């Protein structure tokens, strides 16, 4: 299995990395979502469902799921993580980290999205072990994507195949850019520290 992974260049000082996976992989992931849509649930926050902040349909993918297209995606994602570590080597000076929890295939209708500013490690029991965030746009959305608050100060349109990795902390506060015209599919989750995660779930 051989893939070419092209980089989208961001200012290195933002600590946001971006690389593209093949479009046919994205199309298969969309098909996977639609085939399994009956198992999807309303998008939720740590505090529960609040559609004023986030409105979506989320299909959870367990960390042990290696269905064919999920396996292909995970291989590509691992290659992208390696490129991120090459670009920011200090990220691997920390404790061991991996995908330790389920992640989500998310579907947004026009006018839906994650409207509230947020970051991924708030220090609570559900998130304190998160180290890095990954997100892949599965379709093109010209007028919708992701914006980071003033620190990285990035606004990025959803480009099919573009996979972003960034730190999970408050420096990378972000929200969705809501399209009033187009639907959007993404796949997103976290790399978590292994030992803190195990300590958290065993309490």
Biotite code that builds the C-alpha atoms (Angstrom):
import biotite.structure as struc

atoms = struc.array([
    struc.Atom([0.000, 0.000, 0.000], chain_id="A", res_id=1, res_name="UNK", atom_name="CA", element="C"),
    struc.Atom([1.701, 3.168, -1.203], chain_id="A", res_id=2, res_name="UNK", atom_name="CA", element="C"),
    struc.Atom([0.342, 6.681, -0.772], chain_id="A", res_id=3, res_name="UNK", atom_name="CA", element="C"),
    struc.Atom([1.735, 10.127, -1.467], chain_id="A", res_id=4, res_name="UNK", atom_name="CA", element="C"),
    struc.Atom([1.074, 12.551, 1.380], chain_id="A", res_id=5, res_name="UNK", atom_name="CA", element="C"),
    struc.Atom([1.369, 16.198, 0.389], chain_id="A", res_id=6, res_name="UNK", atom_name="CA", element="C"),
    struc.Atom([1.826, 18.911, 2.998], chain_id="A", res_id=7, res_name="UNK", atom_name="CA", element="C"),
    struc.Atom([-0.200, 22.092, 3.392], chain_id="A", res_id=8, res_name="UNK", atom_name="CA", element="C"),
    struc.Atom([2.184, 24.610, 4.896], chain_id="A", res_id=9, res_name="UNK", atom_name="CA", element="C"),
    struc.Atom([1.188, 26.638, 7.931], chain_id="A", res_id=10, res_name="UNK", atom_name="CA", element="C"),
    struc.Atom([3.414, 29.081, 9.790], chain_id="A", res_id=11, res_name="UNK", atom_name="CA", element="C"),
    struc.Atom([5.523, 26.785, 12.033], chain_id="A", res_id=12, res_name="UNK", atom_name="CA", element="C"),
    struc.Atom([4.906, 29.090, 15.007], chain_id="A", res_id=13, res_name="UNK", atom_name="CA", element="C"),
    struc.Atom([1.220, 28.027, 14.995], chain_id="A", res_id=14, res_name="UNK", atom_name="CA", element="C"),
    struc.Atom([2.051, 24.376, 15.816], chain_id="A", res_id=15, res_name="UNK", atom_name="CA", element="C"),
    struc.Atom([-0.691, 23.384, 13.356], chain_id="A", res_id=16, res_name="UNK", atom_name="CA", element="C"),
    struc.Atom([0.347, 20.757, 10.819], chain_id="A", res_id=17, res_name="UNK", atom_name="CA", element="C"),
    struc.Atom([-1.578, 19.812, 7.696], chain_id="A", res_id=18, res_name="UNK", atom_name="CA", element="C"),
    struc.Atom([-1.241, 16.975, 5.172], chain_id="A", res_id=19, res_name="UNK", atom_name="CA", element="C"),
    struc.Atom([-3.558, 15.538, 2.515], chain_id="A", res_id=20, res_name="UNK", atom_name="CA", element="C"),
    struc.Atom([-4.819, 11.978, 2.223], chain_id="A", res_id=21, res_name="UNK", atom_name="CA", element="C"),
    struc.Atom([-6.289, 10.551, -0.988], chain_id="A", res_id=22, res_name="UNK", atom_name="CA", element="C"),
    struc.Atom([-9.762, 11.704, -1.948], chain_id="A", res_id=23, res_name="UNK", atom_name="CA", element="C"),
    struc.Atom([-10.957, 8.175, -2.652], chain_id="A", res_id=24, res_name="UNK", atom_name="CA", element="C"),
    struc.Atom([-10.237, 7.289, 0.992], chain_id="A", res_id=25, res_name="UNK", atom_name="CA", element="C"),
    struc.Atom([-12.420, 10.227, 2.051], chain_id="A", res_id=26, res_name="UNK", atom_name="CA", element="C"),
    struc.Atom([-15.226, 9.089, -0.250], chain_id="A", res_id=27, res_name="UNK", atom_name="CA", element="C"),
    struc.Atom([-15.091, 5.598, 1.237], chain_id="A", res_id=28, res_name="UNK", atom_name="CA", element="C"),
    struc.Atom([-15.222, 7.039, 4.754], chain_id="A", res_id=29, res_name="UNK", atom_name="CA", element="C"),
    struc.Atom([-18.325, 9.044, 3.774], chain_id="A", res_id=30, res_name="UNK", atom_name="CA", element="C"),
    struc.Atom([-19.870, 5.845, 2.395], chain_id="A", res_id=31, res_name="UNK", atom_name="CA", element="C"),
    struc.Atom([-18.954, 4.106, 5.663], chain_id="A", res_id=32, res_name="UNK", atom_name="CA", element="C"),
    struc.Atom([-20.781, 6.813, 7.619], chain_id="A", res_id=33, res_name="UNK", atom_name="CA", element="C"),
    struc.Atom([-23.865, 6.654, 5.433], chain_id="A", res_id=34, res_name="UNK", atom_name="CA", element="C"),
    struc.Atom([-23.974, 2.830, 5.586], chain_id="A", res_id=35, res_name="UNK", atom_name="CA", element="C"),
    struc.Atom([-23.789, 2.953, 9.397], chain_id="A", res_id=36, res_name="UNK", atom_name="CA", element="C"),
    struc.Atom([-25.839, 6.120, 9.861], chain_id="A", res_id=37, res_name="UNK", atom_name="CA", element="C"),
    struc.Atom([-28.490, 4.286, 11.901], chain_id="A", res_id=38, res_name="UNK", atom_name="CA", element="C"),
    struc.Atom([-25.880, 3.950, 14.668], chain_id="A", res_id=39, res_name="UNK", atom_name="CA", element="C"),
    struc.Atom([-25.013, 7.654, 14.715], chain_id="A", res_id=40, res_name="UNK", atom_name="CA", element="C"),
    struc.Atom([-26.106, 9.891, 17.588], chain_id="A", res_id=41, res_name="UNK", atom_name="CA", element="C"),
    struc.Atom([-26.727, 13.587, 18.103], chain_id="A", res_id=42, res_name="UNK", atom_name="CA", element="C"),
    struc.Atom([-23.445, 15.374, 18.660], chain_id="A", res_id=43, res_name="UNK", atom_name="CA", element="C"),
    struc.Atom([-22.742, 15.988, 22.323], chain_id="A", res_id=44, res_name="UNK", atom_name="CA", element="C"),
    struc.Atom([-20.392, 17.927, 24.574], chain_id="A", res_id=45, res_name="UNK", atom_name="CA", element="C"),
    struc.Atom([-18.834, 16.781, 27.827], chain_id="A", res_id=46, res_name="UNK", atom_name="CA", element="C"),
    struc.Atom([-21.900, 18.195, 29.573], chain_id="A", res_id=47, res_name="UNK", atom_name="CA", element="C"),
    struc.Atom([-24.370, 16.529, 27.198], chain_id="A", res_id=48, res_name="UNK", atom_name="CA", element="C"),
    struc.Atom([-26.276, 17.611, 24.088], chain_id="A", res_id=49, res_name="UNK", atom_name="CA", element="C"),
    struc.Atom([-26.551, 21.366, 23.504], chain_id="A", res_id=50, res_name="UNK", atom_name="CA", element="C"),
    struc.Atom([-27.479, 22.116, 19.911], chain_id="A", res_id=51, res_name="UNK", atom_name="CA", element="C"),
    struc.Atom([-26.977, 25.848, 20.451], chain_id="A", res_id=52, res_name="UNK", atom_name="CA", element="C"),
    struc.Atom([-23.253, 25.080, 20.700], chain_id="A", res_id=53, res_name="UNK", atom_name="CA", element="C"),
    struc.Atom([-22.840, 21.947, 18.596], chain_id="A", res_id=54, res_name="UNK", atom_name="CA", element="C"),
    struc.Atom([-25.302, 20.401, 16.184], chain_id="A", res_id=55, res_name="UNK", atom_name="CA", element="C"),
    struc.Atom([-24.198, 17.334, 14.263], chain_id="A", res_id=56, res_name="UNK", atom_name="CA", element="C"),
    struc.Atom([-24.700, 13.621, 13.776], chain_id="A", res_id=57, res_name="UNK", atom_name="CA", element="C"),
    struc.Atom([-21.755, 11.631, 15.175], chain_id="A", res_id=58, res_name="UNK", atom_name="CA", element="C"),
    struc.Atom([-20.776, 8.042, 14.437], chain_id="A", res_id=59, res_name="UNK", atom_name="CA", element="C"),
    struc.Atom([-18.370, 6.771, 17.084], chain_id="A", res_id=60, res_name="UNK", atom_name="CA", element="C"),
    struc.Atom([-15.471, 4.637, 15.857], chain_id="A", res_id=61, res_name="UNK", atom_name="CA", element="C"),
    struc.Atom([-13.987, 2.538, 18.657], chain_id="A", res_id=62, res_name="UNK", atom_name="CA", element="C"),
    struc.Atom([-10.199, 2.643, 19.020], chain_id="A", res_id=63, res_name="UNK", atom_name="CA", element="C"),
    struc.Atom([-10.148, -1.098, 18.243], chain_id="A", res_id=64, res_name="UNK", atom_name="CA", element="C"),
    struc.Atom([-12.161, -0.808, 15.020], chain_id="A", res_id=65, res_name="UNK", atom_name="CA", element="C"),
    struc.Atom([-10.058, -1.870, 12.030], chain_id="A", res_id=66, res_name="UNK", atom_name="CA", element="C"),
    struc.Atom([-12.724, -2.364, 9.375], chain_id="A", res_id=67, res_name="UNK", atom_name="CA", element="C"),
    struc.Atom([-11.032, -2.134, 5.985], chain_id="A", res_id=68, res_name="UNK", atom_name="CA", element="C"),
    struc.Atom([-11.415, 1.600, 5.292], chain_id="A", res_id=69, res_name="UNK", atom_name="CA", element="C"),
    struc.Atom([-10.792, 2.467, 8.945], chain_id="A", res_id=70, res_name="UNK", atom_name="CA", element="C"),
    struc.Atom([-7.562, 0.460, 8.824], chain_id="A", res_id=71, res_name="UNK", atom_name="CA", element="C"),
    struc.Atom([-6.462, 2.327, 5.692], chain_id="A", res_id=72, res_name="UNK", atom_name="CA", element="C"),
    struc.Atom([-7.240, 5.653, 7.372], chain_id="A", res_id=73, res_name="UNK", atom_name="CA", element="C"),
    struc.Atom([-5.324, 4.704, 10.507], chain_id="A", res_id=74, res_name="UNK", atom_name="CA", element="C"),
    struc.Atom([-2.248, 3.786, 8.442], chain_id="A", res_id=75, res_name="UNK", atom_name="CA", element="C"),
    struc.Atom([-2.393, 7.165, 6.701], chain_id="A", res_id=76, res_name="UNK", atom_name="CA", element="C"),
    struc.Atom([-2.993, 8.977, 9.978], chain_id="A", res_id=77, res_name="UNK", atom_name="CA", element="C"),
    struc.Atom([0.034, 7.302, 11.525], chain_id="A", res_id=78, res_name="UNK", atom_name="CA", element="C"),
    struc.Atom([2.163, 8.512, 8.599], chain_id="A", res_id=79, res_name="UNK", atom_name="CA", element="C"),
    struc.Atom([0.848, 12.039, 9.131], chain_id="A", res_id=80, res_name="UNK", atom_name="CA", element="C"),
    struc.Atom([1.586, 11.859, 12.852], chain_id="A", res_id=81, res_name="UNK", atom_name="CA", element="C"),
    struc.Atom([5.173, 10.867, 12.023], chain_id="A", res_id=82, res_name="UNK", atom_name="CA", element="C"),
    struc.Atom([5.472, 13.904, 9.764], chain_id="A", res_id=83, res_name="UNK", atom_name="CA", element="C"),
    struc.Atom([4.092, 16.112, 12.532], chain_id="A", res_id=84, res_name="UNK", atom_name="CA", element="C"),
    struc.Atom([6.651, 14.712, 14.981], chain_id="A", res_id=85, res_name="UNK", atom_name="CA", element="C"),
    struc.Atom([9.444, 15.305, 12.448], chain_id="A", res_id=86, res_name="UNK", atom_name="CA", element="C"),
    struc.Atom([8.296, 18.915, 12.164], chain_id="A", res_id=87, res_name="UNK", atom_name="CA", element="C"),
    struc.Atom([7.861, 19.393, 15.935], chain_id="A", res_id=88, res_name="UNK", atom_name="CA", element="C"),
    struc.Atom([10.172, 16.796, 17.539], chain_id="A", res_id=89, res_name="UNK", atom_name="CA", element="C"),
    struc.Atom([9.612, 18.050, 21.097], chain_id="A", res_id=90, res_name="UNK", atom_name="CA", element="C"),
    struc.Atom([6.075, 16.679, 20.938], chain_id="A", res_id=91, res_name="UNK", atom_name="CA", element="C"),
    struc.Atom([7.483, 13.186, 21.429], chain_id="A", res_id=92, res_name="UNK", atom_name="CA", element="C"),
    struc.Atom([9.680, 14.151, 24.400], chain_id="A", res_id=93, res_name="UNK", atom_name="CA", element="C"),
    struc.Atom([6.602, 13.672, 26.574], chain_id="A", res_id=94, res_name="UNK", atom_name="CA", element="C"),
    struc.Atom([5.194, 10.386, 27.875], chain_id="A", res_id=95, res_name="UNK", atom_name="CA", element="C"),
    struc.Atom([3.902, 7.709, 25.484], chain_id="A", res_id=96, res_name="UNK", atom_name="CA", element="C"),
    struc.Atom([0.736, 8.672, 23.619], chain_id="A", res_id=97, res_name="UNK", atom_name="CA", element="C"),
    struc.Atom([-1.625, 6.918, 21.251], chain_id="A", res_id=98, res_name="UNK", atom_name="CA", element="C"),
    struc.Atom([-5.269, 6.832, 20.174], chain_id="A", res_id=99, res_name="UNK", atom_name="CA", element="C"),
    struc.Atom([-6.743, 5.595, 23.440], chain_id="A", res_id=100, res_name="UNK", atom_name="CA", element="C"),
    struc.Atom([-10.425, 6.443, 22.992], chain_id="A", res_id=101, res_name="UNK", atom_name="CA", element="C"),
    struc.Atom([-13.046, 6.247, 20.298], chain_id="A", res_id=102, res_name="UNK", atom_name="CA", element="C"),
    struc.Atom([-13.167, 8.981, 17.680], chain_id="A", res_id=103, res_name="UNK", atom_name="CA", element="C"),
    struc.Atom([-15.962, 10.353, 15.535], chain_id="A", res_id=104, res_name="UNK", atom_name="CA", element="C"),
    struc.Atom([-17.148, 10.500, 11.968], chain_id="A", res_id=105, res_name="UNK", atom_name="CA", element="C"),
    struc.Atom([-19.268, 13.645, 12.060], chain_id="A", res_id=106, res_name="UNK", atom_name="CA", element="C"),
    struc.Atom([-21.900, 14.910, 9.653], chain_id="A", res_id=107, res_name="UNK", atom_name="CA", element="C"),
    struc.Atom([-23.191, 18.493, 9.563], chain_id="A", res_id=108, res_name="UNK", atom_name="CA", element="C"),
    struc.Atom([-26.145, 19.674, 7.524], chain_id="A", res_id=109, res_name="UNK", atom_name="CA", element="C"),
    struc.Atom([-26.073, 23.253, 6.193], chain_id="A", res_id=110, res_name="UNK", atom_name="CA", element="C"),
    struc.Atom([-26.249, 25.724, 9.110], chain_id="A", res_id=111, res_name="UNK", atom_name="CA", element="C"),
    struc.Atom([-25.004, 23.069, 11.540], chain_id="A", res_id=112, res_name="UNK", atom_name="CA", element="C"),
    struc.Atom([-21.603, 22.898, 13.189], chain_id="A", res_id=113, res_name="UNK", atom_name="CA", element="C"),
    struc.Atom([-19.609, 23.346, 16.386], chain_id="A", res_id=114, res_name="UNK", atom_name="CA", element="C"),
    struc.Atom([-20.405, 27.015, 16.918], chain_id="A", res_id=115, res_name="UNK", atom_name="CA", element="C"),
    struc.Atom([-18.840, 27.544, 20.339], chain_id="A", res_id=116, res_name="UNK", atom_name="CA", element="C"),
    struc.Atom([-15.202, 28.398, 20.993], chain_id="A", res_id=117, res_name="UNK", atom_name="CA", element="C"),
    struc.Atom([-13.547, 25.421, 22.682], chain_id="A", res_id=118, res_name="UNK", atom_name="CA", element="C"),
    struc.Atom([-10.316, 23.494, 23.161], chain_id="A", res_id=119, res_name="UNK", atom_name="CA", element="C"),
    struc.Atom([-9.808, 19.788, 23.622], chain_id="A", res_id=120, res_name="UNK", atom_name="CA", element="C"),
    struc.Atom([-7.999, 19.425, 26.962], chain_id="A", res_id=121, res_name="UNK", atom_name="CA", element="C"),
    struc.Atom([-9.870, 21.331, 29.661], chain_id="A", res_id=122, res_name="UNK", atom_name="CA", element="C"),
    struc.Atom([-8.354, 19.350, 32.527], chain_id="A", res_id=123, res_name="UNK", atom_name="CA", element="C"),
    struc.Atom([-11.528, 17.462, 33.430], chain_id="A", res_id=124, res_name="UNK", atom_name="CA", element="C"),
    struc.Atom([-11.735, 13.690, 33.790], chain_id="A", res_id=125, res_name="UNK", atom_name="CA", element="C"),
    struc.Atom([-12.856, 13.196, 30.183], chain_id="A", res_id=126, res_name="UNK", atom_name="CA", element="C"),
    struc.Atom([-10.072, 15.243, 28.592], chain_id="A", res_id=127, res_name="UNK", atom_name="CA", element="C"),
    struc.Atom([-7.063, 15.688, 30.908], chain_id="A", res_id=128, res_name="UNK", atom_name="CA", element="C"),
    struc.Atom([-5.067, 12.981, 29.102], chain_id="A", res_id=129, res_name="UNK", atom_name="CA", element="C"),
    struc.Atom([-5.399, 14.492, 25.599], chain_id="A", res_id=130, res_name="UNK", atom_name="CA", element="C"),
    struc.Atom([-2.139, 15.539, 23.958], chain_id="A", res_id=131, res_name="UNK", atom_name="CA", element="C"),
    struc.Atom([-2.891, 16.172, 20.268], chain_id="A", res_id=132, res_name="UNK", atom_name="CA", element="C"),
    struc.Atom([-6.006, 16.603, 18.139], chain_id="A", res_id=133, res_name="UNK", atom_name="CA", element="C"),
    struc.Atom([-6.457, 15.204, 14.640], chain_id="A", res_id=134, res_name="UNK", atom_name="CA", element="C"),
    struc.Atom([-9.152, 16.143, 12.143], chain_id="A", res_id=135, res_name="UNK", atom_name="CA", element="C"),
    struc.Atom([-9.684, 15.172, 8.509], chain_id="A", res_id=136, res_name="UNK", atom_name="CA", element="C"),
    struc.Atom([-12.069, 17.025, 6.209], chain_id="A", res_id=137, res_name="UNK", atom_name="CA", element="C"),
    struc.Atom([-13.849, 14.393, 4.113], chain_id="A", res_id=138, res_name="UNK", atom_name="CA", element="C"),
    struc.Atom([-15.385, 16.793, 1.583], chain_id="A", res_id=139, res_name="UNK", atom_name="CA", element="C"),
    struc.Atom([-14.774, 20.256, 0.179], chain_id="A", res_id=140, res_name="UNK", atom_name="CA", element="C"),
    struc.Atom([-16.737, 23.079, 1.820], chain_id="A", res_id=141, res_name="UNK", atom_name="CA", element="C"),
    struc.Atom([-15.741, 26.382, 0.273], chain_id="A", res_id=142, res_name="UNK", atom_name="CA", element="C"),
    struc.Atom([-17.519, 28.540, 2.828], chain_id="A", res_id=143, res_name="UNK", atom_name="CA", element="C"),
    struc.Atom([-17.043, 26.357, 5.903], chain_id="A", res_id=144, res_name="UNK", atom_name="CA", element="C"),
    struc.Atom([-14.104, 24.926, 7.810], chain_id="A", res_id=145, res_name="UNK", atom_name="CA", element="C"),
    struc.Atom([-12.344, 25.729, 11.078], chain_id="A", res_id=146, res_name="UNK", atom_name="CA", element="C"),
    struc.Atom([-11.063, 28.906, 12.681], chain_id="A", res_id=147, res_name="UNK", atom_name="CA", element="C"),
    struc.Atom([-8.591, 29.204, 15.523], chain_id="A", res_id=148, res_name="UNK", atom_name="CA", element="C"),
    struc.Atom([-8.809, 32.094, 17.957], chain_id="A", res_id=149, res_name="UNK", atom_name="CA", element="C"),
    struc.Atom([-6.246, 34.882, 18.145], chain_id="A", res_id=150, res_name="UNK", atom_name="CA", element="C"),
    struc.Atom([-3.152, 32.832, 19.050], chain_id="A", res_id=151, res_name="UNK", atom_name="CA", element="C"),
    struc.Atom([-2.630, 30.800, 15.861], chain_id="A", res_id=152, res_name="UNK", atom_name="CA", element="C"),
    struc.Atom([-5.112, 33.145, 14.116], chain_id="A", res_id=153, res_name="UNK", atom_name="CA", element="C"),
    struc.Atom([-5.918, 30.687, 11.323], chain_id="A", res_id=154, res_name="UNK", atom_name="CA", element="C"),
    struc.Atom([-9.063, 30.405, 9.251], chain_id="A", res_id=155, res_name="UNK", atom_name="CA", element="C"),
    struc.Atom([-9.074, 27.293, 7.123], chain_id="A", res_id=156, res_name="UNK", atom_name="CA", element="C"),
    struc.Atom([-11.624, 26.090, 4.572], chain_id="A", res_id=157, res_name="UNK", atom_name="CA", element="C"),
    struc.Atom([-12.587, 22.427, 4.543], chain_id="A", res_id=158, res_name="UNK", atom_name="CA", element="C"),
    struc.Atom([-10.549, 20.780, 1.770], chain_id="A", res_id=159, res_name="UNK", atom_name="CA", element="C"),
    struc.Atom([-11.206, 17.143, 1.010], chain_id="A", res_id=160, res_name="UNK", atom_name="CA", element="C"),
    struc.Atom([-8.423, 14.989, 2.432], chain_id="A", res_id=161, res_name="UNK", atom_name="CA", element="C"),
    struc.Atom([-6.749, 17.717, 4.479], chain_id="A", res_id=162, res_name="UNK", atom_name="CA", element="C"),
    struc.Atom([-5.786, 16.307, 7.866], chain_id="A", res_id=163, res_name="UNK", atom_name="CA", element="C"),
    struc.Atom([-4.808, 18.720, 10.628], chain_id="A", res_id=164, res_name="UNK", atom_name="CA", element="C"),
    struc.Atom([-2.935, 17.947, 13.842], chain_id="A", res_id=165, res_name="UNK", atom_name="CA", element="C"),
    struc.Atom([-2.544, 20.502, 16.649], chain_id="A", res_id=166, res_name="UNK", atom_name="CA", element="C"),
    struc.Atom([-1.993, 20.660, 20.428], chain_id="A", res_id=167, res_name="UNK", atom_name="CA", element="C"),
    struc.Atom([-5.034, 19.971, 22.593], chain_id="A", res_id=168, res_name="UNK", atom_name="CA", element="C"),
    struc.Atom([-4.613, 22.854, 25.070], chain_id="A", res_id=169, res_name="UNK", atom_name="CA", element="C"),
    struc.Atom([-6.095, 26.321, 25.480], chain_id="A", res_id=170, res_name="UNK", atom_name="CA", element="C"),
    struc.Atom([-3.605, 27.931, 23.081], chain_id="A", res_id=171, res_name="UNK", atom_name="CA", element="C"),
    struc.Atom([-5.547, 26.305, 20.238], chain_id="A", res_id=172, res_name="UNK", atom_name="CA", element="C"),
    struc.Atom([-9.072, 27.466, 21.028], chain_id="A", res_id=173, res_name="UNK", atom_name="CA", element="C"),
    struc.Atom([-11.166, 26.954, 17.887], chain_id="A", res_id=174, res_name="UNK", atom_name="CA", element="C"),
    struc.Atom([-14.645, 26.566, 16.440], chain_id="A", res_id=175, res_name="UNK", atom_name="CA", element="C"),
    struc.Atom([-16.301, 25.495, 13.214], chain_id="A", res_id=176, res_name="UNK", atom_name="CA", element="C"),
    struc.Atom([-16.954, 27.917, 10.379], chain_id="A", res_id=177, res_name="UNK", atom_name="CA", element="C"),
    struc.Atom([-20.634, 27.303, 9.628], chain_id="A", res_id=178, res_name="UNK", atom_name="CA", element="C"),
    struc.Atom([-21.726, 26.924, 6.018], chain_id="A", res_id=179, res_name="UNK", atom_name="CA", element="C"),
    struc.Atom([-25.292, 27.924, 5.198], chain_id="A", res_id=180, res_name="UNK", atom_name="CA", element="C"),
    struc.Atom([-25.092, 26.150, 1.838], chain_id="A", res_id=181, res_name="UNK", atom_name="CA", element="C"),
    struc.Atom([-23.129, 22.914, 2.139], chain_id="A", res_id=182, res_name="UNK", atom_name="CA", element="C"),
    struc.Atom([-23.086, 19.771, 4.218], chain_id="A", res_id=183, res_name="UNK", atom_name="CA", element="C"),
    struc.Atom([-19.792, 18.794, 5.845], chain_id="A", res_id=184, res_name="UNK", atom_name="CA", element="C"),
    struc.Atom([-18.191, 15.488, 6.843], chain_id="A", res_id=185, res_name="UNK", atom_name="CA", element="C"),
    struc.Atom([-15.155, 15.233, 9.102], chain_id="A", res_id=186, res_name="UNK", atom_name="CA", element="C"),
    struc.Atom([-13.320, 12.554, 11.065], chain_id="A", res_id=187, res_name="UNK", atom_name="CA", element="C"),
    struc.Atom([-11.801, 13.739, 14.332], chain_id="A", res_id=188, res_name="UNK", atom_name="CA", element="C"),
    struc.Atom([-10.289, 12.477, 17.587], chain_id="A", res_id=189, res_name="UNK", atom_name="CA", element="C"),
    struc.Atom([-7.308, 12.652, 19.943], chain_id="A", res_id=190, res_name="UNK", atom_name="CA", element="C"),
    struc.Atom([-3.908, 11.246, 20.730], chain_id="A", res_id=191, res_name="UNK", atom_name="CA", element="C"),
    struc.Atom([-3.861, 10.755, 24.502], chain_id="A", res_id=192, res_name="UNK", atom_name="CA", element="C"),
    struc.Atom([-1.141, 10.030, 27.046], chain_id="A", res_id=193, res_name="UNK", atom_name="CA", element="C"),
    struc.Atom([-1.364, 6.328, 27.830], chain_id="A", res_id=194, res_name="UNK", atom_name="CA", element="C"),
    struc.Atom([-0.696, 6.294, 31.583], chain_id="A", res_id=195, res_name="UNK", atom_name="CA", element="C"),
    struc.Atom([-2.897, 9.291, 32.564], chain_id="A", res_id=196, res_name="UNK", atom_name="CA", element="C"),
    struc.Atom([-5.693, 7.824, 30.461], chain_id="A", res_id=197, res_name="UNK", atom_name="CA", element="C"),
    struc.Atom([-5.439, 4.476, 32.232], chain_id="A", res_id=198, res_name="UNK", atom_name="CA", element="C"),
    struc.Atom([-5.380, 6.188, 35.618], chain_id="A", res_id=199, res_name="UNK", atom_name="CA", element="C"),
    struc.Atom([-8.439, 8.206, 34.732], chain_id="A", res_id=200, res_name="UNK", atom_name="CA", element="C"),
    struc.Atom([-10.577, 5.299, 33.554], chain_id="A", res_id=201, res_name="UNK", atom_name="CA", element="C"),
    struc.Atom([-9.573, 3.148, 36.520], chain_id="A", res_id=202, res_name="UNK", atom_name="CA", element="C"),
    struc.Atom([-10.712, 5.636, 39.133], chain_id="A", res_id=203, res_name="UNK", atom_name="CA", element="C"),
])
